[in-house]
């Protein structure tokens, strides 16, 4: 494995990497800087657009065009022009902000919340937004985090970070309804599960906050397959590019002054 620090943003909380496989580019956010980033791995072009509140996650629309979720609403950003416009809102309490999100195969926007500026137990929830309407599909969460669909889209994997577990929900693509099934993974080490993605074999890759690694798990048996160490403590999220290599975001920690924290890493697992 080759590990490269792509972007040393010195961000308090770099998060939410999403790779556009159709156009071979990456998006990610710096939550408390209110910044949304575009990165082209071929040209090394790096662009950013600033919103007016904490940002959390990205939904890909088209080439250089995305929807970015922020506390004050969901904005369409065009990185060809660097223009932004508000497209819809999900009304949330002043004491929470949006966190991780994902789009289902039918185009529904799924996104969770957490306490802000203070984390508070069980005040979060997970919303589903579709065609101008939204509803709650998971309730009483604390830090709604990683979301991933199984390869057959029958299951939605979900992380509420303080539980240190990955939950599995039956997912109905026709209705968007979810039904809790079981907990399939439990982390017992120093790290707590944060962002998450799934590989082409159906294995889950979990960014470990406080664990200095990304770990790979089999959700069918709950066993850990491997872990990839990084030179910082708080690993926030990860995603695969079109060659099954990993982009990983990190955050600062309070325990040390580490120049490698708060940046974007590229973990080359497969040579091109």
Backbone as JSON, one array per atom type, in Angstrom:
{
  "sequence": "XXXXXXXXXXXXXXXXXXXXXXXXXXXXXXXXXXXXXXXXXXXXXXXXXXXXXXXXXXXXXXXXXXXXXXXXXXXXXXXXXXXXXXXXXXXXXXXXXXXXXXXXXXXXXXXXXXXXXXXXXXXXXXXXXXXXXXXXXXXXXXXXXXXXXXXXXXXXXXXXXXXXXXXXXXXXXXXXXXXXXXXXXXXXXXXXXXXXXXXXXXXXXXXXXXXXXXXXXXXXXXXXXXXXXXXXXXXXXXXXXXXXXXXXXXXXXXXXXXXXXXXXXXXXXXXX",
  "N": [[0.84, -1.2, 0.0], [0.54, 2.19, -0.86], [0.77, 5.34, 0.63], [-0.41, 8.61, 0.51], [-0.34, 12.05, 1.31], [-2.62, 14.08, 0.1], [-3.85, 16.57, 0.34], [-3.17, 19.0, 2.56], [-5.0, 20.42, 4.56], [-5.19, 21.34, 7.13], [-7.51, 21.23, 8.57], [-10.11, 21.57, 10.97], [-12.17, 19.74, 10.93], [-12.25, 17.77, 8.5], [-14.17, 16.17, 6.05], [-16.54, 13.75, 4.59], [-15.79, 12.58, 1.89], [-16.54, 12.01, -1.52], [-16.54, 10.18, -4.45], [-16.73, 10.83, -7.88], [-17.29, 8.63, -10.18], [-17.96, 8.65, -12.86], [-16.92, 10.98, -13.91], [-14.43, 11.11, -12.89], [-13.51, 12.54, -10.5], [-13.17, 14.13, -7.28], [-15.04, 15.01, -4.37], [-15.23, 16.82, -1.29], [-15.6, 18.0, 2.14], [-14.98, 20.73, 4.44], [-16.1, 20.95, 7.45], [-16.53, 22.92, 9.6], [-15.32, 25.11, 8.51], [-17.0, 25.78, 6.56], [-16.63, 25.02, 3.95], [-16.71, 23.65, 0.66], [-15.2, 21.29, -1.39], [-13.69, 20.62, -4.6], [-11.83, 18.23, -6.4], [-9.53, 17.32, -8.86], [-7.99, 14.47, -9.77], [-6.26, 14.0, -11.93], [-5.39, 16.46, -13.1], [-4.76, 17.81, -10.83], [-6.19, 19.97, -10.05], [-7.72, 22.02, -7.68], [-10.55, 23.2, -6.21], [-12.68, 25.44, -4.36], [-15.74, 26.26, -2.65], [-17.45, 28.49, -0.58], [-19.92, 28.22, 1.91], [-22.62, 29.46, 4.04], [-22.87, 28.31, 6.52], [-22.22, 25.46, 8.72], [-21.11, 22.74, 6.74], [-21.86, 19.44, 5.46], [-22.23, 17.03, 3.82], [-22.05, 15.56, 0.49], [-23.86, 15.34, -2.56], [-23.74, 13.91, -5.64], [-24.47, 15.4, -8.76], [-23.98, 16.08, -11.55], [-21.36, 16.54, -14.02], [-18.97, 18.35, -12.35], [-20.98, 19.44, -10.85], [-22.93, 19.58, -7.98], [-24.96, 18.73, -5.06], [-24.77, 20.24, -1.98], [-25.03, 19.67, 1.44], [-25.93, 21.81, 4.04], [-26.15, 23.42, 7.27], [-27.97, 25.49, 6.95], [-29.42, 24.79, 4.73], [-29.82, 23.05, 1.52], [-27.6, 23.24, -1.05], [-27.11, 23.83, -4.49], [-24.12, 23.51, -6.19], [-22.03, 24.71, -8.69], [-19.11, 23.84, -9.98], [-17.86, 24.61, -12.27], [-18.48, 27.21, -12.68], [-18.34, 28.25, -10.18], [-20.61, 29.04, -8.89], [-23.42, 29.16, -6.65], [-26.56, 28.02, -5.35], [-29.5, 28.01, -3.37], [-31.48, 25.11, -3.1], [-33.26, 23.39, -1.76], [-34.81, 22.86, 1.49], [-34.56, 21.16, 4.64], [-36.26, 21.31, 7.52], [-34.76, 21.8, 10.6], [-33.98, 21.57, 14.12], [-32.53, 24.33, 15.96], [-30.52, 23.42, 17.56], [-29.22, 21.34, 16.39], [-27.24, 19.95, 13.67], [-26.74, 19.0, 10.23], [-25.22, 15.88, 9.29], [-23.64, 13.04, 8.16], [-24.54, 11.71, 4.88], [-26.35, 10.11, 2.14], [-27.3, 9.14, -1.18], [-30.08, 7.31, -2.3], [-30.64, 4.55, -4.67], [-32.91, 5.32, -6.07], [-32.88, 8.01, -6.03], [-33.51, 9.39, -3.71], [-32.71, 11.63, -1.06], [-30.84, 10.92, 1.68], [-30.14, 11.68, 5.01], [-28.47, 12.33, 8.09], [-28.66, 13.78, 11.45], [-27.05, 15.63, 14.15], [-26.25, 16.77, 17.49], [-25.56, 20.27, 17.84], [-24.17, 23.37, 18.79], [-23.26, 21.56, 20.66], [-22.85, 18.11, 21.35], [-25.55, 16.04, 22.01], [-27.3, 13.47, 23.68], [-29.34, 11.29, 21.83], [-30.79, 13.21, 20.33], [-30.66, 13.36, 17.66], [-31.59, 12.42, 14.25], [-32.52, 10.53, 11.31], [-33.21, 11.59, 8.09], [-35.29, 11.27, 5.17], [-35.47, 12.6, 1.99], [-37.52, 13.45, -0.7], [-38.67, 14.53, -3.77], [-39.59, 17.08, -2.9], [-40.65, 16.58, -0.4], [-40.12, 15.51, 3.0], [-39.23, 13.1, 5.53], [-38.86, 11.42, 8.72], [-36.79, 8.62, 9.11], [-35.17, 7.15, 10.8], [-34.9, 7.3, 14.27], [-33.93, 9.05, 17.35], [-31.08, 9.19, 17.46], [-27.6, 9.82, 18.23], [-24.99, 10.68, 17.23], [-25.39, 10.74, 14.14], [-24.0, 8.97, 11.55], [-21.89, 7.21, 9.35], [-23.18, 5.85, 6.29], [-24.25, 3.27, 4.15], [-25.19, 1.37, 1.32], [-26.03, -2.06, 0.81], [-24.74, -4.23, -1.78], [-26.83, -5.24, -3.29], [-28.78, -3.49, -2.7], [-30.7, -4.04, -0.8], [-30.3, -3.69, 1.84], [-29.58, -1.23, 4.31], [-26.79, 0.04, 5.75], [-25.8, 1.53, 8.8], [-24.32, 3.95, 10.94], [-24.36, 4.97, 14.27], [-22.38, 6.83, 15.99], [-21.6, 6.82, 18.91], [-22.52, 4.31, 19.76], [-20.71, 2.51, 18.88], [-21.15, 0.64, 16.97], [-22.27, -0.99, 13.93], [-25.31, -0.76, 12.41], [-27.86, -2.7, 10.78], [-30.36, -2.21, 8.43], [-33.38, -3.26, 6.95], [-34.19, -2.29, 3.69], [-36.57, -0.75, 1.72], [-36.77, -0.21, -1.54], [-38.84, 0.73, -3.12], [-40.57, 2.18, -1.48], [-38.94, 3.55, 0.25], [-38.87, 3.0, 2.91], [-37.51, 1.95, 6.09], [-36.42, -0.77, 8.18], [-35.32, -1.82, 11.24], [-32.92, -4.37, 11.54], [-30.61, -5.75, 12.69], [-27.58, -5.52, 14.69], [-24.51, -5.58, 13.11], [-21.76, -5.27, 13.21], [-19.29, -4.63, 15.68], [-17.15, -2.35, 17.19], [-14.4, -2.76, 19.26], [-12.08, -1.66, 20.09], [-9.87, 1.19, 20.52], [-10.85, 3.03, 18.68], [-13.79, 4.73, 17.4], [-16.62, 4.2, 15.3], [-16.92, 6.14, 12.36], [-17.27, 7.76, 9.41], [-18.17, 5.77, 6.48], [-17.8, 3.29, 3.88], [-18.53, 1.05, 1.13], [-17.1, -1.81, -0.48], [-16.39, -3.42, -3.69], [-16.83, -6.05, -3.16], [-18.67, -6.18, -1.22], [-17.76, -5.67, 1.31], [-17.38, -3.7, 4.28], [-15.84, -0.57, 4.85], [-14.49, 1.26, 7.41], [-14.01, 4.39, 8.82], [-12.11, 5.21, 11.59], [-12.67, 7.11, 14.28], [-10.5, 8.41, 16.57], [-9.04, 6.13, 16.41], [-6.95, 5.98, 14.61], [-6.97, 4.75, 12.08], [-8.3, 3.12, 9.1], [-10.62, 0.59, 8.9], [-11.41, -2.66, 7.62], [-14.29, -4.65, 7.22], [-16.32, -7.6, 7.4], [-19.65, -7.61, 6.88], [-21.37, -9.74, 7.02], [-20.46, -11.66, 8.8], [-19.42, -10.15, 10.79], [-16.73, -9.88, 11.32], [-13.45, -8.46, 11.58], [-11.35, -7.71, 8.89], [-8.98, -6.41, 8.07], [-6.81, -3.61, 8.94], [-5.89, -0.28, 8.1], [-3.33, 1.77, 8.87], [-3.01, 5.24, 9.76], [-1.21, 8.4, 9.99], [-2.4, 9.96, 12.04], [-4.86, 10.68, 14.57], [-7.72, 11.01, 14.49], [-9.79, 9.75, 12.25], [-12.02, 10.4, 9.7], [-13.7, 9.81, 7.43], [-14.21, 7.88, 4.36], [-13.76, 6.9, 0.92], [-14.04, 5.09, -2.2], [-12.12, 5.25, -5.23], [-12.28, 4.98, -8.87], [-10.53, 2.93, -9.29], [-10.56, 1.28, -7.16], [-9.11, 2.28, -5.02], [-8.44, 4.12, -1.99], [-9.73, 7.22, -0.82], [-9.23, 9.24, 2.0], [-10.43, 11.15, 4.69], [-9.43, 13.32, 7.4], [-9.29, 14.6, 10.81], [-8.47, 17.22, 13.17], [-6.92, 16.61, 16.39], [-7.14, 16.84, 19.98], [-5.13, 16.0, 21.55], [-2.55, 16.13, 20.59], [-0.11, 17.99, 18.69], [-0.2, 17.67, 15.57], [1.08, 17.76, 12.41], [0.08, 16.36, 10.32], [-2.59, 16.05, 10.54], [-6.09, 16.68, 9.85], [-6.26, 16.55, 7.07], [-6.38, 15.34, 3.62], [-6.06, 12.08, 2.48], [-4.6, 9.68, 0.22], [-4.88, 6.35, -0.37], [-3.27, 3.96, -1.96], [-4.31, 1.02, -2.94], [-4.43, -0.69, -5.03], [-2.45, -1.06, -7.79], [-2.39, 0.92, -10.74]],
  "CA": [[0.0, 0.0, 0.0], [1.21, 3.5, -0.89], [-0.05, 6.34, 1.31], [-0.01, 9.96, 0.12], [-1.13, 13.18, 1.79], [-3.0, 14.83, -1.1], [-4.24, 17.94, 0.68], [-2.96, 19.29, 3.98], [-5.85, 21.57, 4.79], [-5.17, 21.76, 8.53], [-8.93, 21.44, 8.88], [-10.61, 21.03, 12.25], [-13.0, 18.57, 10.65], [-12.38, 17.45, 7.08], [-15.17, 15.09, 6.04], [-17.47, 13.51, 3.49], [-15.3, 12.39, 0.53], [-17.4, 11.28, -2.46], [-15.85, 10.13, -5.74], [-17.58, 10.77, -9.06], [-16.62, 7.68, -11.07], [-18.26, 9.0, -14.25], [-16.1, 12.11, -14.33], [-13.11, 10.94, -12.28], [-13.16, 13.65, -9.63], [-13.49, 13.93, -5.87], [-15.6, 16.12, -3.59], [-15.17, 16.64, 0.16], [-15.98, 19.23, 2.84], [-14.42, 21.11, 5.73], [-17.4, 21.25, 8.05], [-16.62, 24.18, 10.35], [-14.86, 26.2, 7.64], [-18.11, 25.99, 5.62], [-16.05, 24.89, 2.62], [-16.94, 22.48, -0.18], [-14.05, 21.17, -2.29], [-13.62, 19.8, -5.81], [-10.44, 17.86, -6.69], [-9.31, 16.51, -10.06], [-6.73, 13.73, -9.54], [-5.38, 14.04, -13.09], [-4.8, 17.79, -13.28], [-4.48, 18.33, -9.49], [-7.0, 21.16, -9.82], [-8.45, 22.03, -6.41], [-11.43, 24.36, -6.13], [-13.53, 25.44, -3.17], [-16.83, 27.22, -2.55], [-17.8, 28.66, 0.82], [-21.32, 28.45, 2.24], [-22.78, 30.36, 5.19], [-23.09, 27.54, 7.75], [-21.49, 24.19, 8.65], [-21.48, 21.83, 5.66], [-21.7, 18.09, 5.96], [-22.09, 15.95, 2.85], [-22.15, 15.88, -0.93], [-24.63, 14.46, -3.46], [-23.3, 14.19, -7.0], [-25.53, 15.66, -9.73], [-23.47, 16.03, -12.92], [-19.95, 16.92, -14.03], [-18.68, 19.58, -11.61], [-22.21, 19.98, -10.26], [-23.31, 18.77, -6.82], [-25.76, 19.3, -3.99], [-24.06, 20.21, -0.71], [-25.9, 19.88, 2.59], [-25.43, 22.7, 5.09], [-27.15, 23.65, 8.32], [-28.96, 26.45, 6.47], [-30.11, 24.33, 3.53], [-29.13, 22.24, 0.54], [-27.2, 24.16, -2.1], [-26.49, 23.34, -5.72], [-22.86, 24.19, -6.49], [-21.48, 24.44, -10.01], [-17.69, 24.14, -9.88], [-17.41, 25.21, -13.53], [-18.68, 28.66, -12.57], [-18.23, 28.56, -8.75], [-21.88, 29.59, -8.44], [-24.19, 28.35, -5.7], [-27.93, 28.47, -5.13], [-30.31, 27.18, -2.48], [-32.46, 24.35, -3.86], [-34.34, 22.96, -0.86], [-34.5, 22.84, 2.91], [-35.19, 20.28, 5.61], [-36.28, 22.1, 8.74], [-34.19, 21.12, 11.76], [-33.86, 22.39, 15.33], [-31.31, 25.14, 16.03], [-29.52, 22.73, 18.37], [-28.62, 20.23, 15.64], [-26.78, 20.21, 12.32], [-26.68, 17.79, 9.41], [-23.93, 15.2, 9.28], [-23.42, 12.2, 6.98], [-25.68, 11.47, 4.02], [-26.18, 9.27, 0.97], [-28.47, 9.13, -2.06], [-30.43, 5.93, -2.63], [-30.68, 4.34, -6.13], [-34.08, 5.98, -6.64], [-32.66, 9.45, -6.0], [-33.87, 10.01, -2.43], [-31.61, 12.15, -0.25], [-30.88, 10.43, 3.05], [-29.15, 12.44, 5.78], [-28.66, 12.3, 9.54], [-28.32, 14.98, 12.22], [-26.41, 15.45, 15.46], [-26.27, 17.99, 18.27], [-24.62, 21.32, 17.47], [-22.73, 23.12, 18.87], [-22.93, 20.5, 21.63], [-23.42, 16.79, 21.11], [-26.47, 15.63, 23.07], [-27.77, 12.11, 23.46], [-30.64, 10.94, 21.26], [-31.56, 14.31, 19.72], [-30.5, 13.27, 16.21], [-32.48, 11.55, 13.49], [-32.15, 10.37, 9.91], [-34.3, 12.0, 7.21], [-35.34, 10.92, 3.75], [-36.09, 13.7, 1.23], [-37.83, 13.04, -2.07], [-39.68, 15.29, -4.52], [-40.13, 18.2, -2.13], [-41.16, 16.16, 0.91], [-39.16, 14.76, 3.8], [-39.75, 12.41, 6.71], [-37.85, 10.76, 9.55], [-36.79, 7.16, 8.94], [-34.51, 6.59, 11.98], [-35.05, 8.27, 15.35], [-33.2, 8.95, 18.61], [-29.65, 8.96, 17.29], [-26.76, 10.82, 18.9], [-24.13, 11.21, 16.17], [-25.71, 10.0, 12.92], [-22.77, 9.01, 10.77], [-21.73, 6.47, 8.11], [-24.3, 5.22, 5.62], [-23.85, 2.53, 2.95], [-26.14, 0.36, 0.87], [-25.5, -3.34, 0.34], [-24.6, -4.23, -3.23], [-28.14, -5.52, -3.9], [-29.66, -2.39, -2.25], [-31.76, -4.53, 0.1], [-29.96, -3.34, 3.22], [-28.91, 0.03, 4.58], [-25.92, 0.0, 6.92], [-25.84, 2.85, 9.42], [-23.52, 4.12, 12.16], [-24.56, 6.01, 15.28], [-21.02, 6.67, 16.48], [-21.38, 6.41, 20.31], [-22.84, 2.9, 19.99], [-19.54, 1.74, 18.42], [-21.69, -0.48, 16.21], [-22.91, -0.77, 12.63], [-26.65, -1.34, 12.37], [-28.36, -3.09, 9.46], [-31.79, -1.98, 8.26], [-34.01, -3.67, 5.68], [-34.52, -1.08, 2.95], [-37.54, -0.95, 0.64], [-36.48, 0.79, -2.57], [-40.08, 1.28, -3.67], [-41.19, 3.13, -0.56], [-37.94, 4.26, 1.04], [-39.03, 2.65, 4.32], [-36.47, 1.13, 6.7], [-36.82, -1.56, 9.34], [-34.11, -2.31, 11.91], [-32.75, -5.82, 11.52], [-29.64, -6.24, 13.67], [-26.24, -4.93, 14.67], [-23.68, -6.57, 12.4], [-20.35, -5.05, 13.53], [-19.04, -3.86, 16.89], [-15.75, -2.0, 17.39], [-14.08, -2.93, 20.67], [-10.79, -1.03, 20.37], [-9.87, 2.61, 20.86], [-11.59, 3.81, 17.7], [-15.25, 4.7, 17.26], [-16.93, 4.26, 13.86], [-17.32, 7.45, 11.85], [-17.76, 7.55, 8.05], [-18.11, 4.37, 6.03], [-18.14, 3.0, 2.49], [-18.6, -0.38, 0.84], [-16.3, -2.13, -1.65], [-17.05, -4.21, -4.73], [-17.1, -7.39, -2.63], [-19.67, -6.06, -0.16], [-17.13, -5.46, 2.62], [-17.49, -2.33, 4.76], [-14.62, 0.1, 5.28], [-14.94, 2.19, 8.44], [-13.05, 5.36, 9.36], [-12.17, 5.11, 13.04], [-12.38, 8.32, 15.05], [-9.75, 8.01, 17.76], [-8.41, 4.83, 16.19], [-5.8, 6.13, 13.71], [-7.0, 3.76, 11.0], [-9.5, 2.68, 8.4], [-10.7, -0.86, 9.06], [-12.28, -3.39, 6.69], [-15.11, -5.62, 7.95], [-17.33, -8.4, 6.7], [-20.92, -7.42, 7.61], [-22.11, -11.01, 7.14], [-20.04, -12.36, 10.01], [-19.01, -9.18, 11.78], [-15.3, -9.99, 11.63], [-12.54, -7.49, 10.98], [-10.45, -8.33, 7.93], [-7.69, -5.72, 8.15], [-6.88, -2.18, 9.21], [-4.86, 0.51, 7.46], [-2.94, 2.82, 9.81], [-2.69, 6.58, 9.28], [-0.39, 9.12, 10.97], [-3.19, 10.89, 12.85], [-5.77, 9.93, 15.45], [-9.14, 11.08, 14.15], [-10.1, 9.45, 10.85], [-13.43, 10.8, 9.66], [-14.5, 9.16, 6.4], [-13.44, 7.29, 3.27], [-14.5, 6.49, -0.27], [-13.22, 4.47, -3.23], [-12.11, 5.82, -6.58], [-12.66, 4.01, -9.88], [-9.56, 1.85, -9.3], [-10.68, 0.62, -5.86], [-8.2, 2.87, -4.05], [-9.19, 4.87, -0.99], [-9.52, 8.57, -0.32], [-9.55, 9.25, 3.43], [-10.38, 12.46, 5.34], [-9.05, 13.28, 8.81], [-9.59, 15.8, 11.59], [-7.52, 17.52, 14.24], [-7.19, 16.05, 17.71], [-6.77, 17.75, 21.07], [-4.07, 15.4, 22.35], [-1.22, 16.36, 20.06], [0.03, 18.95, 17.6], [0.24, 16.81, 14.48], [0.96, 18.48, 11.14], [-0.56, 15.49, 9.34], [-4.02, 15.97, 10.84], [-6.97, 17.61, 9.15], [-5.95, 16.52, 5.65], [-6.94, 14.32, 2.73], [-5.07, 11.06, 2.12], [-4.88, 8.72, -0.84], [-4.3, 5.05, -0.07], [-3.26, 3.17, -3.2], [-4.39, -0.4, -2.62], [-4.29, -1.41, -6.3], [-1.67, -0.33, -8.79], [-3.13, 1.14, -11.98]],
  "C": [[0.87, 1.25, 0.0], [0.27, 4.55, -0.31], [0.48, 7.74, 1.0], [-0.93, 11.0, 0.73], [-1.38, 14.1, 0.6], [-3.21, 16.31, -0.79], [-4.08, 18.13, 2.18], [-3.71, 20.57, 4.32], [-5.84, 22.11, 6.19], [-6.58, 22.05, 9.04], [-9.28, 20.86, 10.24], [-11.4, 19.76, 12.01], [-13.21, 18.42, 9.15], [-13.22, 16.19, 6.96], [-15.72, 14.82, 4.64], [-16.92, 13.3, 2.11], [-16.28, 11.55, -0.31], [-16.71, 11.34, -3.82], [-16.86, 9.97, -6.87], [-16.86, 9.88, -10.08], [-16.87, 8.0, -12.54], [-17.33, 10.08, -14.78], [-14.72, 12.15, -13.67], [-12.67, 12.17, -11.48], [-13.7, 13.4, -8.23], [-14.08, 15.21, -5.28], [-15.44, 15.8, -2.11], [-15.45, 17.98, 0.82], [-15.11, 19.46, 4.06], [-15.58, 21.72, 6.52], [-17.45, 22.63, 8.68], [-16.02, 25.37, 9.6], [-15.91, 26.55, 6.61], [-17.67, 25.83, 4.17], [-16.4, 23.57, 1.95], [-15.86, 22.45, -1.24], [-14.33, 20.27, -3.49], [-12.15, 19.51, -6.08], [-10.39, 16.97, -7.92], [-7.97, 15.79, -9.91], [-5.75, 13.79, -10.71], [-4.64, 15.38, -13.2], [-4.34, 18.41, -11.97], [-5.23, 19.64, -9.2], [-7.79, 21.0, -8.52], [-9.24, 23.33, -6.31], [-12.24, 24.28, -4.84], [-14.6, 26.52, -3.28], [-17.24, 27.28, -1.09], [-19.29, 28.93, 0.97], [-21.4, 29.24, 3.55], [-23.06, 29.64, 6.5], [-22.34, 26.22, 7.62], [-22.03, 23.27, 7.55], [-21.22, 20.4, 6.12], [-21.45, 17.04, 4.89], [-22.43, 16.41, 1.44], [-23.03, 14.85, -1.64], [-24.27, 14.85, -4.89], [-24.51, 14.35, -7.92], [-25.05, 15.4, -11.16], [-22.0, 16.42, -12.87], [-19.75, 18.3, -13.41], [-19.92, 20.22, -11.01], [-22.69, 19.03, -9.16], [-24.4, 19.48, -6.01], [-24.95, 19.15, -2.71], [-25.04, 20.51, 0.42], [-25.21, 20.79, 3.59], [-26.53, 22.9, 6.12], [-28.28, 24.55, 7.84], [-29.67, 26.02, 5.18], [-29.21, 23.54, 2.6], [-28.88, 23.1, -0.7], [-26.68, 23.4, -3.32], [-25.25, 24.19, -5.99], [-22.36, 23.74, -7.85], [-20.0, 24.85, -9.98], [-17.09, 24.61, -11.21], [-17.5, 26.73, -13.47], [-18.45, 29.18, -11.15], [-19.48, 29.26, -8.22], [-22.6, 28.61, -7.53], [-25.6, 28.9, -5.6], [-28.66, 27.48, -4.23], [-31.37, 26.45, -3.29], [-33.57, 23.74, -2.99], [-33.85, 22.98, 0.58], [-35.2, 21.68, 3.6], [-35.12, 21.02, 6.94], [-35.77, 21.28, 9.93], [-34.09, 22.11, 12.91], [-32.55, 23.17, 15.31], [-30.18, 24.41, 16.74], [-28.91, 21.51, 17.67], [-28.09, 20.75, 14.3], [-26.81, 18.89, 11.55], [-25.28, 17.19, 9.49], [-23.85, 14.32, 8.02], [-24.7, 11.96, 6.18], [-25.33, 10.58, 2.84], [-27.43, 9.39, 0.11], [-28.8, 7.68, -2.38], [-30.56, 5.78, -4.16], [-31.88, 4.96, -6.82], [-33.95, 7.5, -6.6], [-33.09, 10.15, -4.72], [-32.61, 10.48, -1.71], [-31.8, 11.67, 1.18], [-29.79, 11.14, 3.83], [-29.5, 12.41, 7.26], [-28.27, 13.61, 10.19], [-27.63, 14.6, 13.52], [-26.45, 16.8, 16.18], [-25.21, 18.98, 17.84], [-25.06, 22.63, 18.12], [-22.31, 22.07, 19.88], [-23.61, 19.21, 21.22], [-24.31, 16.42, 22.3], [-27.1, 14.29, 22.69], [-29.18, 12.07, 22.88], [-31.45, 12.1, 20.69], [-31.43, 14.3, 18.19], [-31.54, 12.37, 15.57], [-31.96, 11.44, 12.07], [-33.38, 10.67, 9.06], [-34.16, 11.35, 5.84], [-36.11, 12.03, 3.04], [-36.31, 13.24, -0.2], [-38.94, 13.92, -2.64], [-40.38, 16.34, -3.65], [-40.68, 17.85, -0.77], [-40.1, 15.38, 1.66], [-39.84, 14.15, 5.02], [-38.6, 11.77, 7.46], [-37.94, 9.25, 9.35], [-36.05, 6.45, 10.08], [-34.53, 7.67, 13.06], [-34.05, 8.03, 16.48], [-31.74, 8.56, 18.44], [-28.88, 10.07, 18.01], [-25.8, 11.48, 17.92], [-24.39, 10.35, 14.93], [-24.53, 10.12, 11.96], [-22.85, 8.13, 9.54], [-22.98, 5.78, 7.6], [-23.78, 4.49, 4.38], [-24.93, 1.52, 2.61], [-25.4, -0.92, 0.52], [-25.51, -3.35, -1.18], [-25.92, -4.5, -3.95], [-29.2, -4.51, -3.48], [-30.81, -2.85, -1.36], [-31.53, -4.1, 1.55], [-29.28, -1.98, 3.26], [-28.1, -0.14, 5.86], [-25.78, 1.41, 7.47], [-25.05, 2.86, 10.73], [-24.07, 5.26, 13.0], [-23.31, 5.91, 16.16], [-20.88, 6.22, 17.93], [-21.73, 4.95, 20.61], [-21.66, 1.99, 19.69], [-19.96, 0.52, 17.6], [-22.15, -0.02, 14.83], [-24.24, -1.5, 12.63], [-27.03, -1.67, 10.93], [-29.88, -2.94, 9.44], [-32.25, -2.57, 6.94], [-34.48, -2.4, 4.99], [-35.42, -1.41, 1.78], [-37.33, 0.15, -0.4], [-37.75, 1.44, -3.12], [-40.66, 2.37, -2.79], [-40.19, 4.01, 0.18], [-38.03, 3.98, 2.53], [-37.85, 1.79, 4.8], [-37.03, 0.38, 7.9], [-35.55, -2.13, 9.97], [-34.09, -3.83, 11.89], [-31.83, -6.29, 12.63], [-28.41, -5.33, 13.67], [-25.29, -5.97, 14.1], [-22.19, -6.44, 12.7], [-20.27, -4.27, 14.83], [-17.54, -3.62, 17.02], [-15.45, -2.04, 18.88], [-12.74, -2.3, 21.06], [-10.94, 0.43, 20.73], [-10.77, 3.42, 19.93], [-13.09, 3.65, 17.79], [-15.58, 4.88, 15.78], [-17.46, 5.62, 13.46], [-17.92, 7.26, 10.45], [-17.5, 6.13, 7.57], [-18.4, 4.29, 4.54], [-18.09, 1.5, 2.28], [-17.8, -0.66, -0.43], [-17.05, -3.05, -2.61], [-17.35, -5.64, -4.32], [-18.11, -7.35, -1.49], [-19.08, -5.92, 1.23], [-17.21, -3.98, 2.99], [-16.13, -1.81, 5.23], [-15.02, 1.25, 6.18], [-13.79, 3.08, 8.88], [-13.21, 5.39, 10.87], [-11.71, 6.4, 13.72], [-11.7, 7.89, 16.35], [-8.98, 6.72, 17.59], [-7.24, 4.84, 15.23], [-5.8, 5.15, 12.53], [-8.34, 3.76, 10.26], [-9.51, 1.17, 8.48], [-11.71, -1.47, 8.09], [-12.98, -4.53, 7.43], [-16.02, -6.38, 7.0], [-18.65, -8.28, 7.45], [-21.71, -8.72, 7.77], [-21.73, -11.76, 8.41], [-19.59, -11.43, 11.11], [-17.53, -9.19, 12.11], [-14.49, -8.93, 10.9], [-11.53, -8.22, 10.1], [-9.06, -7.73, 8.02], [-7.92, -4.29, 8.59], [-5.67, -1.49, 8.59], [-4.55, 1.7, 8.35], [-2.66, 4.14, 9.09], [-1.97, 7.36, 10.37], [-1.14, 10.2, 11.75], [-4.28, 10.09, 13.55], [-7.19, 9.86, 14.9], [-9.36, 10.93, 12.64], [-11.61, 9.6, 10.68], [-14.26, 10.07, 8.61], [-13.6, 8.65, 5.28], [-14.36, 6.97, 2.1], [-13.53, 5.89, -1.28], [-13.26, 5.27, -4.52], [-12.44, 4.72, -7.58], [-11.65, 2.87, -10.04], [-9.51, 1.11, -7.97], [-9.57, 1.02, -4.9], [-8.97, 3.84, -3.18], [-8.75, 6.33, -0.86], [-10.01, 8.61, 1.12], [-9.42, 10.68, 3.96], [-10.08, 12.29, 6.83], [-9.37, 14.61, 9.48], [-8.49, 16.03, 12.62], [-7.91, 16.8, 15.52], [-6.73, 17.05, 18.76], [-5.54, 17.25, 21.82], [-2.67, 15.68, 21.83], [-1.26, 17.4, 18.94], [0.65, 18.21, 16.42], [0.01, 17.5, 13.15], [0.25, 17.65, 10.08], [-2.07, 15.37, 9.54], [-4.81, 16.98, 10.02], [-6.71, 17.68, 7.67], [-6.64, 15.39, 4.92], [-5.83, 13.37, 2.29], [-5.57, 10.2, 0.97], [-4.13, 7.44, -0.53], [-4.4, 4.17, -1.32], [-3.18, 1.69, -2.84], [-4.15, -1.26, -3.85], [-3.53, -0.55, -7.3], [-2.47, -0.24, -10.08], [-2.49, 0.38, -13.12]]
}
